[in-house]
Amino acid sequence: MSAPGDLDIGSGGIVAVDTESLRAAAAALRALGAECDDIEAQLGAARRGLGAHAVELAGASAAAQDAAAQVARIAGDLDRMADVYEFVEVSAQIELAGAAGDQDLANALRGRILALVAADPGLLAALAVETARWRTAEPGALWRQNDLPFLPLAPGGDVTLLGLAGVLLSGAATTLGLGTVPRGTRLGGPEAPVTVTRLGTSGGVVAPPASLADTVDRIPRGEGRVRVERYTMPDGSRRFAAYVAGTVTTTDRREPMDWWSNLALYGRGHAASEAAVAAALADAGARPGDSVELFGHSQGGMAASSLALSEEYDVPLLVTYGDPVQAEVGESTLSVAVRHLDDPVSALAGGGTAAGVGAAGSFVATRETPGTLATGQSPIDPHLLGAYRETATMLDASTDPRMGGVRERLAELAQAGSVEVFTYSATRDIDLAPARYATGESSPAAPGPSYGAAGVSGSAADRSTADGG
């Protein structure tokens, strides 16, 4: 596991790199090992002819032997990990084949699983170790962040309800399976009607985002909920990008990005926040099948993920920060999930999927933010948008080849001849009897979204837009 502050980029779950790369590296190391063996053999022959002076070559001979042994060990480890990753990949393919009714393919793939296990008796044990490491990464970081004392991971400190809840919710998310949203999932329940209002437009010179840090900066704060950028390309076609804010803590039931929407979306039901994104895109001129790149923080990431799964639009890039779910998007979508291991909201994803999702080059970037409660960090600090901007900046500076896919998609937007920007506020459409509500009295039990709560009092002034969520 990486040290706190270190950035880890992987393909998702326990799969971190493709099997062919691992096996090619193992083969190259074995070739080097063979050269070391040849060198040791030549040194041995020379020693036999030197008589009393043979001791002068003893050190070089031992170094060659040691190098050959180390190379063989590393090559064996690489082959073992290739087998582990292939086991996971083939297992996923078996599930897909079974779901498609292709039993012949499923049986053939099971044969490959049996061959892998027969060739490497220790494979299943190694797989169990990797799975345990993946499953405990986020809970372990949450224990450390909150200085919880009854695990050796975190000596000393006080128990916090939020920290303990984060650990428990991470385990619950893994058990219930709500943290991963399978491809083809459609939201259920009644739709949540909303009204979006343009706060402003920009028809001047606006540059498309050039980095992930730029995309974080465009996620709305304040009154805005969704920002839409409309690009006119050199061929006259249009492309879009949407940036979606996170949860707004408020007692105003008209707020679409509230905790009720959080619960609805996490439970795979329609929510006002998801409806707000769709309405904003439609108002900005996006039509079914148009190209829309999606960026979201927290609940905004969950809403963006739901929209990507709906297949309403062509989504070449989906980037989420602190998303409580991971969507199994299709092969045409480059999926980038940025998570903090000590973020209690991101922990709801339960580690995400055991194999990668989306287009080739998709990845999950994780790190544990420095600091704990003992050093003054709040349990929610790792979830704040500012913390995710720091991680986005680290990704922008990364030389990992998978960042190339992100840069390519952003570079396509840079070719636009013009960029228009629309920022939207949003309101859930429900009857709150405004005259009574404005006085602070409880609102009547009006019909509305099933996840709403009758009898809540408050006003628009109650809403808080701190970059949590």
LINTAWO-V75802 format. One record per pair of residues at least 12 apart in sequence whose C-alpha atoms are under 10 Angstrom apart, sorted by the first residue. I is the first residue (numbers start at 0). J is the second residue. Records with the same first field share a line. If there is no record, write none. Layout:
I = J / J
//
This chain:
0 = 132 / 133 / 136 / 366 / 367
1 = 136 / 365 / 366 / 367
2 = 366 / 367 / 368 / 369
3 = 140 / 143 / 144 / 340 / 341 / 366 / 367 / 368 / 369 / 370
4 = 339 / 365 / 366 / 367 / 368 / 369 / 370 / 390
5 = 365 / 366 / 367 / 368 / 369 / 390 / 393
6 = 339 / 364 / 365 / 366 / 367 / 368 / 390 / 393 / 394 / 397
7 = 363 / 364 / 365 / 366 / 367 / 394
8 = 335 / 336 / 337 / 361 / 362 / 363 / 364 / 365 / 366 / 394 / 397 / 399 / 401 / 402
9 = 355 / 360 / 361 / 362 / 363 / 364 / 365 / 399 / 401
10 = 334 / 335 / 336 / 352 / 353 / 354 / 355 / 356 / 357 / 359 / 360 / 361 / 362 / 363 / 364 / 401
11 = 133 / 325 / 335 / 336 / 350 / 351 / 352 / 353 / 354 / 355 / 356 / 361 / 362 / 363 / 364 / 365
12 = 129 / 130 / 132 / 133 / 134 / 349 / 350 / 351 / 352 / 353 / 354 / 355 / 356 / 362 / 363
13 = 83 / 84 / 87 / 126 / 129 / 130 / 131 / 132 / 133 / 134 / 350 / 351 / 352 / 353 / 354 / 355
14 = 80 / 81 / 83 / 84 / 85 / 87 / 88 / 129 / 130 / 133 / 352 / 353 / 354 / 355
15 = 80 / 84 / 354 / 355 / 362 / 363
16 = 80 / 81 / 84 / 355 / 362
17 = 80 / 81 / 84 / 85 / 88
18 = 77 / 78 / 80 / 81 / 82 / 83 / 84 / 85 / 88
19 = 78 / 81 / 85
20 = 77 / 81
21 = 74 / 76 / 77 / 78 / 79 / 80 / 81 / 82 / 84
22 = 74 / 75 / 77 / 78 / 79 / 80 / 81 / 82
23 = 74 / 77 / 78
24 = 73 / 74 / 77 / 78
25 = 70 / 71 / 72 / 73 / 74 / 75 / 76 / 77 / 78 / 79 / 81
26 = 71 / 74 / 75 / 77 / 78
27 = 70 / 74
28 = 67 / 69 / 70 / 71 / 72 / 73 / 74 / 75 / 77
29 = 67 / 70 / 71 / 72 / 73 / 74 / 75
30 = 67 / 70 / 71
31 = 66 / 67 / 70 / 71
32 = 63 / 64 / 65 / 66 / 67 / 68 / 69 / 70 / 71 / 74
33 = 67 / 70 / 71
34 = 63 / 67
35 = 60 / 62 / 63 / 64 / 65 / 66 / 67 / 68 / 70
36 = 60 / 63 / 64 / 65 / 66 / 67 / 68
37 = 63 / 64 / 67
38 = 59 / 60 / 63 / 64 / 67
39 = 59 / 60 / 61 / 62 / 63 / 64 / 65 / 66 / 67
40 = 60 / 63 / 64
41 = 60
42 = 56 / 57 / 59 / 60 / 61 / 63
43 = 56 / 57 / 59 / 60
46 = 60
78 = 119
79 = 119 / 121 / 122 / 125 / 126
80 = 122 / 125 / 126 / 129
82 = 112 / 115 / 116 / 118 / 119 / 122 / 123 / 125 / 126
83 = 115 / 116 / 122 / 123 / 124 / 125 / 126 / 127 / 129
84 = 126 / 129 / 353 / 354
85 = 111 / 112 / 115
86 = 108 / 109 / 111 / 112 / 113 / 115 / 116 / 122 / 123 / 126
87 = 112 / 126 / 353 / 354
88 = 353 / 354 / 355
89 = 105 / 108 / 109 / 111 / 112
90 = 105 / 108 / 109 / 111 / 112 / 354
91 = 108 / 353 / 354
92 = 104 / 105 / 108 / 109
93 = 105 / 106 / 107 / 108 / 109 / 112
96 = 108
130 = 353
133 = 349 / 350 / 351 / 353
134 = 169 / 170 / 173 / 349 / 350 / 351 / 353
135 = 166 / 169 / 170 / 340 / 349 / 350
136 = 340 / 341 / 346 / 349 / 350 / 365 / 367
137 = 165 / 166 / 169 / 170 / 338 / 339 / 340 / 341 / 342 / 343 / 345 / 346 / 347 / 348 / 349 / 350 / 365 / 366 / 367
138 = 162 / 163 / 165 / 166 / 167 / 168 / 169 / 170 / 340 / 341 / 342 / 343 / 346 / 349 / 350
139 = 152 / 153 / 166 / 340 / 341
140 = 152 / 153 / 166 / 339 / 340 / 341 / 342 / 343 / 346 / 366 / 367 / 368 / 371
141 = 153 / 161 / 162 / 163 / 164 / 165 / 166 / 167 / 169 / 339 / 340 / 341 / 342 / 343 / 346 / 367 / 371 / 378
142 = 154 / 158 / 159 / 162 / 163 / 165 / 166 / 341 / 371
143 = 155 / 156 / 162 / 341 / 367 / 370 / 371 / 372
144 = 162 / 340 / 341 / 342 / 367 / 368 / 369 / 370 / 371 / 372 / 373 / 374 / 376 / 377 / 378 / 379 / 381
145 = 157 / 158 / 159 / 160 / 161 / 162 / 163 / 165 / 166 / 341 / 370 / 371 / 372 / 373 / 376 / 377 / 378
146 = 158 / 159 / 162 / 371 / 372 / 373
147 = 159 / 162 / 163 / 372
155 = 373
156 = 371 / 372 / 373
157 = 372 / 373
158 = 372
159 = 372 / 378
160 = 378
161 = 343 / 377 / 378 / 379
162 = 341 / 342 / 343 / 372 / 377 / 378 / 379
163 = 343
164 = 343
165 = 341 / 342 / 343 / 344 / 345 / 346 / 347 / 378
166 = 341 / 343 / 346 / 347
167 = 343 / 346 / 347
168 = 343 / 344 / 346 / 347 / 348 / 349
169 = 323 / 343 / 344 / 345 / 346 / 347 / 348 / 349 / 350
170 = 346 / 347 / 348 / 349 / 350
171 = 346 / 347 / 348 / 349
172 = 323 / 324 / 346 / 347 / 348 / 349 / 350 / 351
173 = 346 / 347 / 348 / 349 / 350 / 351 / 352
174 = 349
175 = 349
176 = 324 / 347 / 348 / 349 / 351 / 352
177 = 265 / 266 / 267 / 323 / 324 / 325 / 347 / 348 / 349 / 351
178 = 265 / 266 / 322 / 323 / 324 / 325 / 326 / 345 / 346 / 347 / 348 / 349 / 350 / 351 / 352
179 = 265 / 323 / 324 / 325 / 326 / 327 / 347 / 348 / 349 / 350 / 351 / 352 / 353
180 = 265 / 267 / 304 / 305 / 308 / 324 / 325 / 326 / 327 / 328 / 348 / 351 / 352
181 = 308 / 325 / 326 / 327 / 328 / 352 / 356
182 = 307 / 308 / 309 / 310 / 326 / 327 / 328 / 329 / 356 / 357
183 = 308 / 309 / 310 / 326 / 327 / 328 / 329
184 = 267 / 305 / 308 / 309 / 326 / 327
185 = 267 / 268 / 269 / 305 / 306 / 308 / 309 / 310
186 = 263 / 264 / 266 / 267 / 268 / 269 / 270 / 273 / 305 / 306 / 308 / 309
187 = 263 / 264 / 266 / 267 / 268 / 269 / 270
188 = 263 / 267 / 268 / 269 / 270 / 448 / 449 / 450
189 = 268 / 269 / 270 / 447 / 448 / 449 / 450
190 = 268 / 269 / 270 / 271 / 273 / 274 / 447 / 448 / 449
191 = 255 / 260 / 268 / 269 / 270 / 271 / 272 / 273 / 274 / 275 / 427 / 428 / 429 / 447 / 448 / 449 / 450
192 = 255 / 269 / 270 / 271 / 272 / 274 / 275 / 278 / 426 / 427 / 428 / 429 / 447 / 448
193 = 253 / 254 / 255 / 270 / 271 / 272 / 273 / 274 / 275 / 276 / 277 / 278 / 425 / 426 / 427 / 428 / 429
194 = 253 / 255 / 271 / 274 / 275 / 278 / 279 / 423 / 424 / 425 / 426 / 427 / 428
195 = 224 / 225 / 274 / 275 / 276 / 277 / 278 / 279 / 282 / 422 / 423 / 424 / 425 / 426 / 427
196 = 223 / 224 / 275 / 278 / 279 / 282 / 421 / 422 / 423 / 424 / 425 / 426
197 = 223 / 225 / 226 / 279 / 282 / 283 / 421 / 422 / 423 / 424 / 425
198 = 222 / 223 / 226 / 421 / 422 / 423 / 424 / 425
199 = 223 / 226 / 420 / 421 / 422 / 423 / 424
200 = 226 / 227 / 228 / 419 / 420 / 421 / 422 / 423
201 = 228 / 418 / 419 / 420 / 421 / 422
202 = 417 / 418 / 419 / 420 / 421
203 = 417 / 418 / 419 / 420
204 = 416 / 417 / 418 / 419
205 = 228 / 230 / 417 / 418 / 419 / 420
206 = 412 / 413 / 414 / 415 / 417 / 418 / 419
207 = 228 / 229 / 230 / 240 / 409 / 410 / 411 / 412 / 413 / 414 / 415 / 417 / 418 / 419
208 = 240 / 406 / 409 / 410 / 412 / 413
209 = 395 / 405 / 406 / 408 / 409 / 410 / 412 / 413
210 = 391 / 392 / 394 / 395 / 396 / 405 / 406 / 409 / 410
211 = 294 / 318 / 388 / 390 / 391 / 392 / 393 / 394 / 395 / 402 / 405 / 406 / 409
212 = 387 / 388 / 389 / 390 / 391 / 392 / 393 / 394 / 395
213 = 388 / 391 / 392 / 395
214 = 240 / 241 / 242 / 293 / 294 / 295 / 318 / 388 / 391 / 409
215 = 242 / 243 / 244 / 294 / 295 / 296 / 318 / 319 / 320 / 384 / 385 / 387 / 388 / 389 / 391 / 392
216 = 242 / 384 / 385 / 388
217 = 241 / 242 / 243 / 244 / 294 / 295 / 422
218 = 241 / 242 / 243 / 244 / 245 / 294 / 295 / 296 / 299 / 384 / 422 / 466
219 = 242 / 243 / 244 / 245 / 295 / 296 / 422 / 423 / 424 / 464 / 466
220 = 243 / 244 / 245 / 247 / 464 / 465 / 466
221 = 244 / 247 / 424 / 462 / 463 / 464 / 465 / 466
222 = 422 / 423 / 424 / 425 / 462 / 463 / 464
223 = 243 / 244 / 421 / 422 / 423 / 424 / 425 / 464
224 = 242 / 243 / 244 / 245 / 246 / 247 / 254 / 255 / 256 / 272 / 275 / 276 / 279 / 299 / 422 / 423 / 424 / 425 / 426 / 464
225 = 241 / 242 / 243 / 244 / 245 / 272 / 275 / 276 / 277 / 278 / 279 / 280 / 295 / 299 / 421 / 422 / 423 / 424 / 425
226 = 240 / 241 / 242 / 243 / 244 / 276 / 279 / 280 / 283 / 294 / 420 / 421 / 422 / 423 / 424
227 = 239 / 240 / 241 / 242 / 243 / 276 / 279 / 280 / 281 / 282 / 283 / 284 / 285 / 291 / 292 / 293 / 419 / 420 / 421 / 422 / 423
228 = 240 / 241 / 242 / 280 / 283 / 291 / 292 / 418 / 419 / 420 / 421 / 422
229 = 241 / 280 / 283 / 284 / 285 / 291 / 412 / 415 / 417 / 418 / 419 / 420 / 421
230 = 412 / 413 / 414 / 415 / 416 / 417 / 418 / 419 / 420
231 = 412 / 414 / 415 / 416 / 417 / 418 / 419
232 = 411 / 412 / 413 / 414 / 415 / 416 / 417 / 418
233 = 414 / 415 / 416 / 417
234 = 415 / 416
235 = 415 / 416
236 = 289 / 290 / 415
237 = 284 / 285 / 286 / 289 / 290 / 291 / 415 / 417 / 418
238 = 284 / 285 / 289 / 290 / 291 / 292 / 313 / 412 / 415 / 418
239 = 280 / 283 / 284 / 285 / 289 / 290 / 291 / 292 / 293 / 314 / 412 / 418 / 419 / 420
240 = 280 / 285 / 290 / 291 / 292 / 293 / 294 / 314 / 316 / 317 / 412 / 420
241 = 276 / 277 / 279 / 280 / 291 / 292 / 293 / 294 / 295 / 303 / 317 / 420 / 421 / 422
242 = 276 / 292 / 293 / 294 / 295 / 296 / 299 / 300 / 303 / 318 / 319 / 422
243 = 256 / 272 / 273 / 275 / 276 / 293 / 294 / 295 / 296 / 297 / 298 / 299 / 300 / 301 / 302 / 303 / 319
244 = 256 / 272 / 276 / 294 / 295 / 296 / 297 / 298 / 299 / 300 / 302 / 384 / 464 / 466 / 467 / 468
245 = 257 / 261 / 272 / 295 / 296 / 297 / 298 / 299 / 300 / 301 / 302 / 320 / 321 / 322 / 383 / 384 / 464 / 465 / 466 / 467 / 468
246 = 258 / 259 / 260 / 261 / 272 / 296 / 297 / 298 / 299 / 463 / 464 / 465 / 466 / 467 / 468
247 = 298 / 461 / 462 / 463 / 464 / 465 / 466 / 467 / 468
248 = 461 / 462 / 463 / 464 / 465 / 467 / 468
249 = 456 / 457 / 458 / 459 / 460 / 461 / 462 / 463 / 464
250 = 452 / 455 / 456 / 457 / 458 / 459 / 460 / 461 / 462 / 463
251 = 426 / 427 / 431 / 436 / 455 / 456 / 457 / 458 / 459 / 460 / 461 / 462
252 = 426 / 427 / 428 / 429 / 430 / 431 / 442 / 451 / 452 / 453 / 454 / 455 / 456 / 457 / 458 / 459
253 = 271 / 425 / 426 / 427 / 428 / 429 / 430 / 431 / 451 / 458 / 459
254 = 271 / 272 / 424 / 425 / 426 / 427 / 428 / 458 / 459 / 462
255 = 270 / 271 / 272 / 273 / 274 / 275 / 424 / 425 / 426 / 427 / 428
256 = 270 / 271 / 272 / 273 / 275 / 298 / 299 / 302 / 425 / 426 / 427 / 468
257 = 270 / 271 / 272 / 298 / 451 / 462 / 468
258 = 298 / 450 / 451 / 468
259 = 271 / 272 / 448 / 449 / 450 / 451 / 452
260 = 272 / 273 / 298 / 302 / 448 / 450 / 451
261 = 273 / 297 / 298 / 299 / 301 / 302 / 323 / 450 / 468
262 = 298 / 450
263 = 448 / 449 / 450 / 451
264 = 298 / 301 / 302 / 305 / 323 / 324
265 = 298 / 301 / 302 / 323 / 324 / 347 / 348
267 = 301 / 305
268 = 305 / 449 / 450
269 = 302 / 305 / 448 / 449 / 450
270 = 302 / 427 / 448 / 449 / 450 / 451
271 = 302 / 425 / 426 / 427 / 428 / 448
272 = 298 / 299 / 301 / 302 / 303 / 425 / 426 / 427
273 = 298 / 299 / 300 / 301 / 302 / 303 / 304 / 305 / 306
274 = 302 / 306 / 425 / 427
275 = 302 / 423 / 424 / 425 / 426 / 427
276 = 293 / 299 / 302 / 303 / 306 / 423 / 425
277 = 302 / 303 / 306 / 311
278 = 423 / 425
279 = 421 / 422 / 423 / 424 / 425
280 = 421 / 423
282 = 421 / 423
283 = 419 / 420 / 421 / 422 / 423
285 = 312
286 = 311 / 312
287 = 310 / 311 / 312 / 313
288 = 310 / 311 / 312 / 313 / 314
289 = 311 / 312 / 313 / 314
290 = 311 / 312 / 313 / 314 / 315 / 316
291 = 306 / 307 / 311 / 312 / 313 / 314 / 315 / 316 / 317
292 = 307 / 312 / 313 / 314 / 315 / 316 / 317 / 318 / 332 / 333 / 408 / 409 / 412
293 = 306 / 307 / 314 / 315 / 316 / 317 / 318 / 319 / 334
294 = 316 / 317 / 318 / 319 / 320 / 335
295 = 317 / 318 / 319 / 320 / 321 / 322
296 = 318 / 319 / 320 / 321 / 322 / 323 / 337 / 382 / 383 / 384 / 387 / 466 / 467 / 468
297 = 319 / 320 / 321 / 322 / 323 / 324 / 344 / 345 / 382 / 383 / 384 / 466 / 467 / 468
298 = 319 / 320 / 321 / 322 / 323 / 324 / 344 / 467 / 468
299 = 319 / 320 / 321 / 322 / 323 / 468
300 = 317 / 318 / 319 / 320 / 321 / 322 / 323 / 324 / 325 / 326 / 336
301 = 319 / 320 / 321 / 322 / 323 / 324 / 325 / 326
302 = 319 / 322 / 324
303 = 317 / 318 / 319 / 322 / 326
304 = 317 / 318 / 319 / 322 / 324 / 325 / 326 / 327 / 328 / 334
305 = 324 / 325 / 326 / 328
307 = 326 / 327 / 328 / 329 / 332
308 = 326 / 327 / 328 / 329 / 332
309 = 328
310 = 328 / 329
313 = 331 / 332
314 = 328 / 329 / 331 / 332 / 333 / 334
315 = 329 / 330 / 331 / 332 / 333 / 334 / 357 / 358 / 405 / 408
316 = 331 / 332 / 333 / 334 / 335 / 357 / 358 / 361 / 404 / 405 / 408 / 409
317 = 332 / 333 / 334 / 335 / 336 / 357 / 361 / 405
318 = 333 / 334 / 335 / 336 / 337 / 361 / 362 / 363 / 405
319 = 334 / 335 / 336 / 337 / 338 / 363 / 387
320 = 335 / 336 / 337 / 338 / 339 / 345 / 364 / 382 / 383 / 384 / 386 / 387 / 388 / 390 / 391
321 = 336 / 337 / 338 / 339 / 340 / 342 / 343 / 344 / 345 / 346 / 347 / 348 / 365 / 381 / 382 / 383 / 384 / 387 / 467 / 468
322 = 336 / 337 / 338 / 339 / 342 / 344 / 345 / 346 / 347 / 348 / 382 / 468
323 = 338 / 342 / 343 / 344 / 345 / 346 / 347 / 348 / 349 / 350 / 351
324 = 336 / 344 / 345 / 346 / 347 / 348 / 349 / 350 / 351 / 352
325 = 345 / 347 / 348 / 349 / 350 / 351 / 352 / 356 / 363
326 = 348 / 351 / 352 / 356 / 357
327 = 351 / 352 / 354 / 355 / 356 / 357
328 = 355 / 356 / 357 / 358
329 = 356 / 357 / 358
330 = 356 / 357 / 358 / 359 / 361
331 = 357 / 358 / 359
332 = 356 / 357 / 358 / 359 / 360 / 361
333 = 356 / 357 / 358 / 359 / 360 / 361 / 362 / 404 / 405 / 408
334 = 355 / 356 / 357 / 358 / 359 / 360 / 361 / 362 / 363 / 404 / 405
335 = 356 / 357 / 360 / 361 / 362 / 363 / 364 / 401 / 402 / 404 / 405
336 = 351 / 361 / 362 / 363 / 364 / 365
337 = 362 / 363 / 364 / 365 / 366 / 387 / 390 / 391 / 394
338 = 350 / 363 / 364 / 365 / 366 / 367 / 381 / 382 / 387 / 390
339 = 364 / 365 / 366 / 367 / 368 / 381 / 382 / 386 / 387 / 390
340 = 364 / 365 / 366 / 367 / 368 / 381 / 382
341 = 365 / 366 / 367 / 368 / 369 / 371 / 378 / 379 / 380 / 381 / 382
342 = 366 / 367 / 368 / 378 / 379 / 380 / 381 / 382 / 383
343 = 378 / 379 / 380 / 381 / 382
344 = 379 / 381 / 382 / 467 / 468
345 = 381 / 382
351 = 363
358 = 404
359 = 401 / 404
360 = 400 / 401 / 402 / 403 / 404 / 405
361 = 401 / 402 / 404 / 405
362 = 401 / 402
364 = 390 / 391 / 394
365 = 390
366 = 381 / 390
367 = 381
368 = 380 / 381 / 382 / 386 / 387 / 389 / 390
369 = 381
379 = 467 / 468
380 = 466 / 467
381 = 467
382 = 466 / 467 / 468
383 = 465 / 466 / 467 / 468
384 = 465 / 466 / 467 / 468
385 = 466 / 467
386 = 466
427 = 447 / 448
428 = 447 / 448
429 = 445 / 446 / 447 / 448 / 451
430 = 442 / 443 / 444 / 445 / 446 / 447
431 = 443 / 444 / 445 / 446 / 447 / 453 / 454 / 455 / 456
432 = 445
433 = 458
435 = 456
436 = 455 / 456 / 457 / 458
437 = 456 / 457 / 458 / 459
438 = 456 / 457 / 458
439 = 455 / 456 / 457 / 458
440 = 454 / 455 / 456 / 457
441 = 453 / 454 / 455 / 456 / 457
442 = 454 / 455 / 456 / 457
443 = 455 / 456
//
